[in-house]
Amino acid sequence: MHGLLRRRLRVLAQCKAQKKKFSPKYVREMEGVWHLQSGPSPSLAAHSPPPSPPSSMIHEPTAPDVYPTVALLLSESPFSQSTLLRAYRSTVPFLLIYLPSSESSKTPTSAGDTEMGSVCPNPTLTHLVKPLAFCWERNPSPDPLTETGTSIVGRPGLWWQGRKLGNWTPSLPDLDAA
């Protein structure tokens, strides 16, 4: 895909497999983890000088962590409305993904429908990855458990300019050449 600049993102992820709806407390916990992992608070850093390492440990300066950090919460149970609202309003770049368990995705919820997952990025994350878009990709597949003989199976996907973004693994340096 020409014109798309690839860049790294640091992802902090937490998975939950609970029967009850996902509560906002997990969003608050992840916000705390995100703030701890994204570096020191500027106000705290101004008041406390960094400790000086022993001279035997001094080496070339390293670049600061320049990769943006994203918070990812995955759940087998649906998100409550208050959880979605909390994540939506957060300044932390959040992605909530609901992945129904294989048992619940085969159980019809009403008149032949099956439970479908969802992908919910908040505005902070949407702005960070613009122009990419998160989508739930659906494909009908044969399933004898539903009245119509089909069920909706799917997965989260990342799209750009109306097309699914392919997998990408950066090439590794040739270790034998060194």
PyMOL commands that set and color helices and strands:
alter all, ss='L'
color gray80, all
select helices_A, chain A and resi 24-37+42-47+55-57+81-89+102-105+123-129
alter helices_A, ss='H'
color red, helices_A
select strands_A, chain A and resi 10-16+69-75+94-98+108-110+113-114+118-121+133-142+150-160+163-164
alter strands_A, ss='S'
color yellow, strands_A
deselect
rebuild
show_as cartoon
